Amino acid sequence: MSISEERTRAADGLKVFAQELIASEGLSRAVLDRILDRLKAIAARADFWDADNYAEPEQEERQARYRIVGNDDDTYVLYLNVMLPGKRIPPHDHTTWACVAAVDGIEENRVYRRLDDGSEPGKAKLEVERTIEIAPGSGMALMPEDIHSVFIGGTQTIRHLHFYGRALETLKDRTIFNLENGTCRPMPIGVKTRQG
């Protein structure tokens, strides 16, 4: 079996595992931790995600996102994110569950607690709850309401798998937060997704 065939089989297996688990047990942090364990095992296969198959982004973009697998209705979608040092994504939510696992490099995530009740449109107050470094062998799971930011430090390009309940391209109600101004607004999609 070729690397490409092994990669497809592993990605499809992850998708089916997650669908069946959530259908039978519902969505919870414990369920996401089990999905994350499976995702980390796939991320450990660095040969699946090399630069020959998934090129680095241009310097001005700083991020390339590849869609690896997903259902026709844009659920259970796996992406590979390739990001250059210096890439920063401000605090945001997803409105769907997410699991992230490292293939190569370190991604710093800050997870935030929202302090206001969201009743004033365009206003938000957040505080950092914890910082998580996602390096090879590790990952994190996020519930739909969780808020996090991403920073790629150091000098190494990172390759991380991101697995979502719904495709990023369909998430119209995401929110991005400005900590300095205490504001929030709808989040744009960002970089254009490439087919993996």
MARDOTI-501947 format. One record per atom (N, C-alpha, C): residue in one letter; atom name; x, y, z. Coordinates in steps of 0.05 Angstrom, whole numbers. Example, Ala and Ser with C-alpha at 12.3 -4.5 7.8 and 13.67 -1.06 7.14 Angstrom:
BEGIN
resn_name_x_y_z
A_N_264_-114_156
A_CA_246_-90_156
A_C_264_-66_156
S_N_257_-45_142
S_CA_273_-21_143
S_C_258_1_157
//
This chain:
BEGIN
resn_name_x_y_z
M_N_17_-24_0
M_CA_0_0_0
M_C_18_25_0
S_N_11_44_-17
S_CA_27_69_-19
S_C_22_87_5
I_N_40_107_9
I_CA_36_127_30
I_C_10_141_27
S_N_4_148_2
S_CA_-21_162_-4
S_C_-46_146_4
E_N_-45_120_-2
E_CA_-67_102_6
E_C_-69_99_36
E_N_-46_97_49
E_CA_-46_94_78
E_C_-57_120_91
R_N_-49_143_81
R_CA_-59_168_91
R_C_-89_170_88
T_N_-99_164_65
T_CA_-128_165_60
T_C_-143_145_78
R_N_-132_122_81
R_CA_-145_102_99
R_C_-146_112_128
A_N_-124_124_137
A_CA_-122_134_165
A_C_-142_157_169
A_N_-143_176_149
A_CA_-160_199_151
A_C_-190_190_151
D_N_-197_172_133
D_CA_-224_162_132
D_C_-231_147_157
G_N_-213_132_168
G_CA_-217_118_193
G_C_-223_137_216
L_N_-208_159_217
L_CA_-212_179_238
L_C_-240_191_236
K_N_-248_197_211
K_CA_-274_209_206
K_C_-297_190_215
V_N_-295_165_208
V_CA_-316_145_215
V_C_-316_141_246
F_N_-292_139_258
F_CA_-290_136_287
F_C_-304_159_301
A_N_-298_184_293
A_CA_-310_207_306
A_C_-340_208_302
Q_N_-349_203_278
Q_CA_-378_203_273
Q_C_-393_183_291
E_N_-383_159_292
E_CA_-396_138_307
E_C_-395_144_337
L_N_-372_154_346
L_CA_-369_160_375
L_C_-389_182_383
I_N_-390_204_368
I_CA_-408_226_375
I_C_-437_218_372
A_N_-443_202_352
A_CA_-471_192_349
A_C_-479_175_372
S_N_-461_159_383
S_CA_-469_141_405
S_C_-467_154_432
E_N_-448_172_436
E_CA_-443_182_463
E_C_-448_212_466
G_N_-453_226_444
G_CA_-457_255_445
G_C_-430_270_446
L_N_-432_296_446
L_CA_-408_313_446
L_C_-401_320_475
S_N_-377_315_483
S_CA_-367_322_510
S_C_-337_325_508
R_N_-325_336_528
R_CA_-295_338_529
R_C_-283_310_529
A_N_-295_292_543
A_CA_-284_264_544
A_C_-285_251_517
V_N_-306_255_502
V_CA_-308_244_475
V_C_-287_257_457
L_N_-284_284_459
L_CA_-264_297_443
L_C_-236_288_449
D_N_-230_282_475
D_CA_-204_271_482
D_C_-198_245_468
R_N_-219_228_465
R_CA_-215_203_451
R_C_-210_207_421
I_N_-224_227_410
I_CA_-219_234_382
I_C_-191_245_378
L_N_-183_262_397
L_CA_-156_274_396
L_C_-135_252_397
D_N_-138_232_414
D_CA_-119_210_415
D_C_-115_197_387
R_N_-137_193_373
R_CA_-135_181_346
R_C_-121_201_327
L_N_-127_227_330
L_CA_-115_247_313
L_C_-85_248_318
K_N_-76_247_343
K_CA_-48_248_350
K_C_-33_224_337
A_N_-46_201_336
A_CA_-33_177_324
A_C_-29_182_294
I_N_-48_195_281
I_CA_-44_201_252
I_C_-23_223_248
A_N_-22_242_266
A_CA_-2_263_265
A_C_26_252_268
A_N_29_230_283
A_CA_55_218_288
A_C_67_207_263
R_N_50_203_242
R_CA_60_193_216
R_C_69_217_200
A_N_92_229_207
A_CA_102_253_193
A_C_105_248_163
D_N_110_223_155
D_CA_114_217_126
D_C_88_222_110
F_N_65_223_124
F_CA_40_229_110
F_C_38_258_102
W_N_52_276_116
W_CA_47_305_115
W_C_71_321_106
D_N_88_309_90
D_CA_114_323_82
D_C_110_345_62
A_N_131_361_58
A_CA_130_384_41
A_C_127_376_11
D_N_135_352_4
D_CA_132_343_-24
D_C_103_342_-32
N_N_86_335_-12
N_CA_57_333_-18
N_C_42_358_-10
Y_N_52_372_10
Y_CA_38_396_21
Y_C_58_419_24
A_N_59_435_3
A_CA_79_456_2
A_C_75_478_23
E_N_97_491_30
E_CA_95_514_49
E_C_81_537_35
P_N_70_555_51
P_CA_57_579_39
P_C_78_599_30
E_N_69_618_14
E_CA_86_640_7
E_C_91_657_32
Q_N_113_671_33
Q_CA_121_687_56
Q_C_99_707_65
E_N_86_720_45
E_CA_66_740_52
E_C_40_727_63
E_N_35_702_56
E_CA_11_688_66
E_C_15_678_95
R_N_38_665_99
R_CA_46_654_125
R_C_30_629_133
Q_N_9_622_117
Q_CA_-6_598_124
Q_C_-17_585_98
A_N_-15_559_97
A_CA_-28_543_76
A_C_-46_522_90
R_N_-71_521_83
R_CA_-90_502_95
R_C_-99_483_73
Y_N_-95_457_78
Y_CA_-103_436_59
Y_C_-126_419_71
R_N_-147_416_55
R_CA_-169_398_63
R_C_-161_370_56
I_N_-161_353_75
I_CA_-152_325_71
I_C_-176_307_66
V_N_-196_308_83
V_CA_-220_291_81
V_C_-243_305_95
G_N_-267_298_86
G_CA_-292_309_99
G_C_-316_297_85
N_N_-338_298_98
N_CA_-363_289_86
N_C_-373_308_65
D_N_-390_298_47
D_CA_-402_315_26
D_C_-418_338_37
D_N_-429_335_62
D_CA_-444_357_74
D_C_-426_375_91
D_N_-400_374_87
D_CA_-380_391_100
D_C_-379_386_130
T_N_-384_362_140
T_CA_-380_355_168
T_C_-356_337_170
Y_N_-345_335_194
Y_CA_-322_318_200
Y_C_-299_322_180
V_N_-288_346_181
V_CA_-268_355_161
V_C_-241_356_174
L_N_-222_343_161
L_CA_-194_343_170
L_C_-177_361_152
Y_N_-162_379_164
Y_CA_-144_397_149
Y_C_-115_393_159
L_N_-96_399_142
L_CA_-68_402_149
L_C_-62_432_147
N_N_-53_444_169
N_CA_-44_472_168
N_C_-14_473_168
V_N_-3_487_149
V_CA_26_492_147
V_C_30_522_151
M_N_43_529_173
M_CA_46_557_180
M_C_75_564_185
L_N_82_588_176
L_CA_109_598_179
L_C_112_613_206
P_N_137_614_216
P_CA_142_629_241
P_C_132_658_238
G_N_121_668_260
G_CA_111_695_260
G_C_81_696_255
K_N_69_674_246
K_CA_40_673_241
K_C_25_676_267
R_N_6_694_267
R_CA_-10_700_292
R_C_-40_700_284
I_N_-56_686_299
I_CA_-85_687_295
I_C_-97_697_321
P_N_-111_719_321
P_CA_-122_731_345
P_C_-143_713_359
P_N_-150_719_383
P_CA_-170_702_397
P_C_-196_699_380
H_N_-206_675_379
H_CA_-230_669_363
H_C_-244_644_373
D_N_-269_641_366
D_CA_-283_616_372
D_C_-287_601_346
H_N_-298_577_347
H_CA_-302_561_323
H_C_-331_556_317
T_N_-348_556_337
T_CA_-377_549_336
T_C_-381_519_328
T_N_-360_504_328
T_CA_-361_475_325
T_C_-338_464_341
W_N_-338_438_346
W_CA_-316_426_361
W_C_-291_424_343
A_N_-268_423_356
A_CA_-243_422_341
A_C_-222_406_357
C_N_-206_391_343
C_CA_-183_378_354
C_C_-158_385_338
V_N_-136_390_351
V_CA_-111_399_338
V_C_-89_381_348
A_N_-72_370_330
A_CA_-49_354_337
A_C_-25_361_320
A_N_-2_361_332
A_CA_22_370_318
A_C_35_347_303
V_N_44_353_279
V_CA_61_336_263
V_C_90_345_267
D_N_95_370_261
D_CA_122_382_264
D_C_118_410_276
G_N_137_419_293
G_CA_138_446_302
G_C_119_451_326
I_N_122_475_337
I_CA_107_482_361
I_C_88_505_355
E_N_63_502_364
E_CA_42_522_361
E_C_34_530_389
E_N_36_556_395
E_CA_28_565_422
E_C_-2_574_421
N_N_-18_562_438
N_CA_-46_568_440
N_C_-51_581_467
R_N_-66_602_467
R_CA_-76_613_492
R_C_-106_609_492
V_N_-116_598_513
V_CA_-145_593_516
V_C_-156_614_535
Y_N_-178_626_527
Y_CA_-189_649_542
Y_C_-216_643_555
R_N_-221_657_577
R_CA_-247_658_590
R_C_-260_684_584
R_N_-285_683_575
R_CA_-300_708_570
R_C_-311_718_596
L_N_-306_744_602
L_CA_-315_755_628
L_C_-342_769_626
D_N_-349_779_602
D_CA_-375_793_600
D_C_-396_772_591
D_N_-421_781_591
D_CA_-443_762_584
D_C_-450_762_554
G_N_-436_778_538
G_CA_-442_780_509
G_C_-466_795_502
S_N_-478_810_521
S_CA_-503_824_516
S_C_-499_850_500
E_N_-475_861_500
E_CA_-470_886_486
E_C_-456_880_459
P_N_-471_882_437
P_CA_-459_875_411
P_C_-433_890_405
G_N_-413_875_395
G_CA_-388_886_388
G_C_-369_890_411
K_N_-377_884_435
K_CA_-360_887_459
K_C_-355_860_472
A_N_-330_856_482
A_CA_-323_831_496
A_C_-299_836_513
K_N_-299_822_536
K_CA_-276_824_554
K_C_-266_795_559
L_N_-241_790_554
L_CA_-229_763_557
L_C_-206_764_576
E_N_-200_741_588
E_CA_-175_738_603
E_C_-163_711_596
V_N_-137_709_597
V_CA_-123_684_591
V_C_-128_664_613
E_N_-138_641_606
E_CA_-143_619_625
E_C_-118_601_627
R_N_-107_594_604
R_CA_-83_577_604
R_C_-69_579_577
T_N_-44_571_577
T_CA_-28_570_552
T_C_-20_541_547
I_N_-24_533_522
I_CA_-17_505_515
I_C_2_506_491
E_N_24_492_494
E_CA_43_489_471
E_C_37_462_458
I_N_29_463_433
I_CA_24_439_418
I_C_49_432_402
A_N_62_410_410
A_CA_86_400_397
A_C_81_371_389
P_N_99_359_373
P_CA_94_331_365
P_C_89_313_389
G_N_68_297_387
G_CA_60_280_408
G_C_38_292_426
S_N_32_317_421
S_CA_11_330_438
S_C_-10_343_420
G_N_-31_353_433
G_CA_-52_366_419
G_C_-72_379_439
M_N_-94_389_428
M_CA_-114_400_445
M_C_-141_397_432
A_N_-162_396_449
A_CA_-190_394_439
A_C_-205_418_449
L_N_-223_429_431
L_CA_-239_452_438
L_C_-268_447_433
M_N_-284_455_452
M_CA_-313_454_449
M_C_-322_478_431
P_N_-346_478_420
P_CA_-354_500_402
P_C_-352_528_414
E_N_-356_531_440
E_CA_-356_557_452
E_C_-328_566_462
D_N_-308_548_461
D_CA_-282_555_471
D_C_-269_577_453
I_N_-253_593_465
I_CA_-239_615_452
I_C_-209_611_455
H_N_-195_613_432
H_CA_-165_610_434
H_C_-152_628_413
S_N_-126_633_417
S_CA_-110_647_398
S_C_-86_629_391
V_N_-73_635_369
V_CA_-50_618_360
V_C_-27_636_353
F_N_-3_627_361
F_CA_22_641_353
F_C_43_621_346
I_N_56_625_323
I_CA_78_608_315
I_C_104_623_319
G_N_119_615_340
G_CA_144_628_346
G_C_167_613_334
G_N_191_619_344
G_CA_215_604_335
G_C_222_608_306
T_N_235_589_294
T_CA_245_591_267
T_C_235_568_249
Q_N_219_550_260
Q_CA_211_526_245
Q_C_182_529_234
T_N_179_521_209
T_CA_152_518_197
T_C_138_496_212
I_N_113_500_218
I_CA_98_479_232
I_C_78_465_212
R_N_72_440_219
R_CA_52_425_205
R_C_34_412_227
H_N_9_420_227
H_CA_-9_410_248
H_C_-35_402_235
L_N_-47_381_245
L_CA_-73_372_236
L_C_-95_385_253
H_N_-116_394_239
H_CA_-139_407_251
H_C_-164_392_242
F_N_-179_381_260
F_CA_-203_365_254
F_C_-227_379_266
Y_N_-247_385_249
Y_CA_-270_401_258
Y_C_-296_385_253
G_N_-316_392_270
G_CA_-343_381_266
G_C_-356_390_241
R_N_-350_415_233
R_CA_-360_427_208
R_C_-337_441_194
A_N_-338_442_168
A_CA_-317_455_152
A_C_-314_485_159
L_N_-290_494_161
L_CA_-285_522_166
L_C_-299_541_147
E_N_-300_532_122
E_CA_-312_549_101
E_C_-342_553_105
T_N_-355_537_122
T_CA_-383_539_126
T_C_-390_554_152
L_N_-370_562_168
L_CA_-375_573_194
L_C_-379_603_192
K_N_-403_612_190
K_CA_-410_640_185
K_C_-413_656_211
D_N_-415_643_234
D_CA_-421_656_259
D_C_-397_658_278
R_N_-373_653_268
R_CA_-350_655_285
R_C_-345_683_293
T_N_-332_686_316
T_CA_-325_713_327
T_C_-295_715_331
I_N_-284_738_324
I_CA_-256_744_329
I_C_-256_767_349
F_N_-237_766_368
F_CA_-236_785_390
F_C_-211_802_389
N_N_-214_828_396
N_CA_-191_846_399
N_C_-188_852_429
L_N_-167_841_440
L_CA_-162_844_469
L_C_-157_872_477
E_N_-142_887_461
E_CA_-134_914_469
E_C_-158_933_469
N_N_-176_930_450
N_CA_-199_948_447
N_C_-224_937_462
G_N_-223_912_471
G_CA_-246_901_484
G_C_-270_897_465
T_N_-263_891_440
T_CA_-285_889_419
T_C_-285_861_407
C_N_-306_856_392
C_CA_-308_831_377
C_C_-325_836_352
R_N_-321_818_332
R_CA_-335_821_306
R_C_-335_794_292
P_N_-351_791_271
P_CA_-351_766_256
P_C_-323_761_245
M_N_-316_736_245
M_CA_-289_728_236
M_C_-289_719_207
P_N_-272_731_190
P_CA_-270_722_162
P_C_-256_695_160
I_N_-259_682_138
I_CA_-248_655_134
I_C_-217_655_135
G_N_-204_676_126
G_CA_-175_677_126
G_C_-165_666_99
V_N_-144_649_101
V_CA_-132_638_77
V_C_-151_620_62
K_N_-147_618_36
K_CA_-164_600_19
K_C_-154_572_23
T_N_-173_554_27
T_CA_-166_526_31
T_C_-158_513_4
R_N_-137_497_6
R_CA_-128_482_-17
R_C_-137_453_-14
Q_N_-141_439_-36
Q_CA_-149_411_-34
Q_C_-124_394_-30
G_N_-126_376_-11
G_CA_-102_359_-3
G_C_-98_336_-21
//
